[in-house]
Amino acid sequence: MKLTIEEITQQLSHINTLISQEINESDYPALLSYLNELSAWQGNSGKCVADSEYYLNDKLESVFKELMSDVNLKNIAPTVLTKYTNAKCKEYIYLLKLAERYNRGITHRCDSIRSILSFAKAELTVNR
C-alpha cells in the first residue's frame, strides 16, 4: 500500500533527524543501537523513494495528457516542453530527489558507523 505524500514527508523528516544525529565515536553500545535503528529505517526510506517515484510518474502522465490535448503546444520545441513539464511536476521531483538523498544518507551513515566499529574492534585486538 502506497504512503500518502503527507506520510512520505513525515517519514523523510524523521529520517533527516535520524541521519543528522551527532554521534559519540567512543560509545560503542550507543553506536550499535543507532546502527540498528538506521538499518530498520532503511526499508522505510526505500519505500519513500518508490512511492515518491509513483506520484511523480502519475503527475507526469497527467501533464503529458494535458500537453497532447493542447493543439497550441504541438509546435513548441521539445526542450521547452521538457522545462514546462518539469515545472508542472516540481513538487514531485523535489520529493523524489529528497527521498533518494535521504535513502543514500542512511546507507552512508551505516557504512560510517560500521567503519568506526571495525576500527575499534581492530584496536581492541591489537591491544590484547
N, C-alpha and C positions, 0 to 999 in steps of 0.2 A: 504494500500500500504506500502510495506516494505521500511524502510530507507536504504540508501546505507551505507556501512561501514564508508565512509568518513563522512556522515551526523551523524551517531551514534557517531563517535569520536568527532565531533564538539559539539554535544549536551552534551556529557559527560564532555567535557572541560568546558562548560558553567555551568553545574550542579556542578562540582567541585568548580568553582569560587563562585557559589551561596552558597553552604553549608560551605564554608570556611570563609565567611564574619565575621568580628568582629561585635559584637552587643553591644549596649548600653542598659543595662537592665532597665534603668530608662526612656527611651524614648519609651513610650507605643504606640504612634501613628506609629512610625517607626517600632516597633516590629509587630504591626498588619499588616502593609503594607508588611513587609518581610514575615510574615506567609502566607499572600495571594499569594505572588509571589512563595514561596516554594510549596504551595498547587497546584498552576497552573502547576508547572513543574513536579509534582508527576506523572501525567499521561504520560508525555513525557518520564520520567525516566522508567516507566513500559514498554513502547513501546520499548525503547532501550534494555531492558532486553529480551523481546520477540524476537525482530529482531536479536539480537546477538545470541540467542539460535538457531534460524532458520539457521543462517550462519554456526554455529558450527556443527549442525546436517547435513547440506548439505556437509560440508567438511568431516565429519566422514563417510558419505555414500561413498564418492569418495575414501577415504583411504581404507575402507573395500572392495570395488570392486577391488582396486589395490592389496590388500593382497590375496583376493580369487583367483586372476588370476596368482599369483606368486607361482609356484609349489615349489620353494626352501624354502618358508616360512611355508609350511604346517607342518613341524616337529619342529617348534620353540615353545618354552614354551609360554603359554598364558600370563604370566607376562611380558615377553619380547615384545610380540606383543602389549600389552596394553601400555607399555612405548613408543614403536615405534609410535603407533597411537597418543598418547598424544603429542609426539614431532612433528609429522606432523601437528597437529592441534593447536600448542601452541599459535599462534596469536589470534585464535578464542576463545580459553579457557580463555586467558587473557582478551579479550574484554568482554566476558560474566561475568567473576568474577568482573571486574571493574564496569560494569553496575549494577550488583546485589549489590555491596557495596555502590555505589552512591545512588541507589534506597533506600536502608536501611538508608543511611545517611540523605536523605531528611526526611524520617519518624522520625528518632531520633531528628533531628533538629526541626521539627514541634512540637514534643512532649515536647522538652525542652522549646520552646517559650511559648507553652500553659501553662506549669508549672509556668514559670515566670509571665505570665499574671494572672493566677489563684491566685498565691501568692500575687500579687499586689492588686487584687480585694479583697481578704480576709483582707489584711491590711487596705484598704480603708473602708471596712465595720466595722472593729473593731474600727477604729479611728473616726468614726462618732459620 
